Amino acid sequence: MQTDIGIQKDMIIDIGRRLWQRGMVAANDGNISCRIEAGFLITRSGVSKGFLAQDDILFLDLEGRAKEHGPKPSVETGLHLRIYETCPQVAAIVHAHPPYATAFSLIDADINDCPLEELRIQLGSVPCIAYAQAGSEELAEVVALQMRHARAGLMRRHGAIAVGCNLIEALYRMEALEQAAKIAFIAKNFPQ
């Protein structure tokens, strides 16, 4: 029989594959995590999310430390840890680079200006989070602060982040963000 940790690892593997199949991550982009008792699970550094195995998902304690030596956790481990510390309602995090949503993080445009009703219903207000270097403590702090009341956010020059009460909710929010960004792009460029 599979343990809860094993089930959660299988969910992370499935979500990684979905993100990769939909072109929301390439190469070893992105990271996925979820809270579990006494810590959290997170994808390791340098692995494609489309081809994850159980050993690619690491258990870290509530201070971000691994129980044993092994693969290095994601460079964004501090980001995930800080969100879990700051946002007790969050139990799962998906960070990816979906092309249309990421494009919004590169230009001076606000995705919230899109009048798409599904964006408002599914995601509420989506913050565009100020730039800080990937993997930095500064990024972890600014993202955690902006995500306190958000379901998804755009990290300036760095992609998107979605949170949820479980892994599926975080994935669906990432999918909804990318769909809204794509629709906004098409609508803006649709001949009138």
C-alpha positions in Angstrom: 0.0 0.0 0.0 1.2 3.5 -0.9 1.9 6.0 1.9 0.5 9.5 1.8 3.9 10.7 0.9 4.0 8.3 -2.0 0.6 9.5 -3.2 1.7 13.1 -3.0 4.9 12.3 -4.9 2.8 10.6 -7.7 0.6 13.7 -7.8 3.7 15.9 -8.3 5.0 13.6 -11.0 1.6 13.8 -12.8 1.5 17.6 -12.5 5.0 18.0 -13.8 4.1 15.9 -16.8 1.0 18.0 -17.5 3.0 21.2 -17.3 5.6 19.9 -19.6 3.0 18.5 -22.1 1.2 21.8 -22.2 4.5 23.7 -22.8 4.4 25.5 -19.5 7.9 24.4 -18.6 10.9 23.5 -20.8 14.2 21.7 -20.0 14.4 21.8 -16.1 12.2 24.9 -15.6 9.8 25.3 -12.7 9.2 23.6 -9.4 6.3 22.0 -7.6 5.8 21.5 -3.9 3.2 20.5 -1.3 2.9 20.6 2.5 2.9 17.4 4.4 3.1 16.7 8.1 6.3 18.1 9.5 7.5 19.6 6.3 7.0 19.7 2.6 7.8 17.8 -0.6 9.6 19.7 -3.5 11.1 18.8 -6.8 14.8 18.6 -7.0 17.1 20.9 -8.9 18.0 20.3 -12.5 15.3 17.8 -13.5 12.7 18.0 -16.3 9.2 18.3 -14.8 8.0 16.1 -17.7 10.1 13.1 -16.6 10.0 13.2 -12.8 10.5 10.0 -10.8 9.8 9.5 -7.1 13.5 10.1 -6.2 13.3 13.5 -7.9 10.9 14.7 -5.1 12.5 15.5 -1.8 11.2 15.8 1.7 12.3 18.9 3.6 11.5 19.8 7.1 9.8 23.1 8.1 13.2 24.9 8.0 13.9 23.7 4.4 16.5 21.0 5.4 16.7 17.6 3.9 16.7 14.6 6.3 19.5 12.9 4.5 22.2 13.8 1.9 21.1 13.4 -1.7 20.0 15.4 -4.6 19.9 19.2 -4.3 16.4 20.7 -3.9 15.1 23.3 -6.2 16.9 26.7 -6.2 13.5 28.2 -5.3 13.2 26.1 -2.1 13.4 29.3 -0.1 10.5 30.8 -2.1 8.3 27.8 -1.3 9.3 27.7 2.3 8.6 31.5 2.8 5.1 31.2 1.2 4.3 28.3 3.5 5.5 30.3 6.5 3.5 33.4 5.4 0.4 31.8 4.0 -1.0 29.1 6.3 -3.9 28.6 3.8 -1.5 27.4 1.1 -0.8 23.7 0.9 0.6 23.5 -2.6 2.7 25.6 -5.0 3.3 25.4 -8.7 5.9 27.6 -10.4 6.2 27.5 -14.2 7.0 29.6 -17.2 3.8 29.4 -19.3 4.6 31.4 -22.4 1.6 33.8 -22.6 1.5 34.5 -18.8 5.2 34.9 -18.7 5.0 37.4 -21.6 2.8 39.6 -19.3 5.6 39.5 -16.7 8.0 40.9 -19.3 5.9 43.9 -20.6 4.3 46.8 -19.0 0.7 45.4 -19.1 -1.6 44.3 -16.3 -3.3 41.0 -16.9 -6.1 42.2 -14.5 -7.2 44.6 -17.3 -8.4 41.6 -19.3 -12.3 41.7 -19.0 -12.5 37.8 -19.1 -14.9 36.8 -16.4 -13.2 33.5 -15.7 -10.0 35.3 -14.8 -11.9 37.2 -12.0 -13.8 34.2 -10.8 -11.0 31.7 -10.8 -8.1 33.8 -9.8 -9.3 37.1 -8.4 -6.6 39.8 -8.7 -3.3 38.6 -10.1 -0.3 40.6 -8.7 2.6 41.4 -10.9 5.4 40.9 -8.4 8.5 43.2 -8.6 11.7 41.7 -10.0 14.2 40.0 -7.8 16.9 37.5 -8.8 15.8 33.9 -9.1 16.7 31.9 -6.0 17.3 34.9 -3.9 16.0 35.6 -0.4 14.7 38.9 -1.7 12.5 37.1 -4.3 11.2 34.8 -1.6 10.2 37.7 0.6 8.5 39.8 -2.1 6.6 36.8 -3.5 5.4 35.6 -0.1 4.2 39.1 0.7 2.3 39.5 -2.6 0.8 36.0 -2.5 -0.7 36.4 1.0 -4.1 37.1 -0.6 -3.6 35.9 -4.1 -4.2 32.6 -5.9 -1.8 33.2 -8.7 0.9 35.8 -9.5 3.3 36.9 -12.2 6.9 37.3 -11.2 8.5 40.1 -13.2 10.9 38.5 -15.7 10.5 35.1 -14.1 7.3 33.4 -14.9 4.2 32.5 -12.9 3.3 31.1 -9.6 0.0 29.5 -8.4 -1.0 28.3 -5.0 -3.8 26.2 -3.7 -5.2 24.1 -0.8 -3.9 21.1 -2.7 -1.8 20.2 -5.8 -4.7 20.0 -8.2 -6.0 23.4 -7.2 -2.6 25.0 -7.7 -2.3 23.3 -11.1 -5.8 24.4 -12.2 -4.9 28.0 -11.2 -1.8 27.9 -13.3 -3.8 26.5 -16.2 -6.4 29.2 -15.8 -3.8 32.0 -15.6 -2.2 30.8 -18.9 -5.6 30.4 -20.6 -6.6 33.9 -19.6 -3.2 35.4 -20.8 -3.6 33.6 -24.1 -7.2 34.8 -24.6 -6.1 38.3 -23.7 -3.3 38.2 -26.3 -5.6 36.9 -29.0 -8.3 39.4 -28.2 -5.8 42.3 -28.4 -4.5 41.1 -31.7 -7.8 40.1 -33.2 -8.7 42.0 -36.4 -11.7 44.3 -35.9 
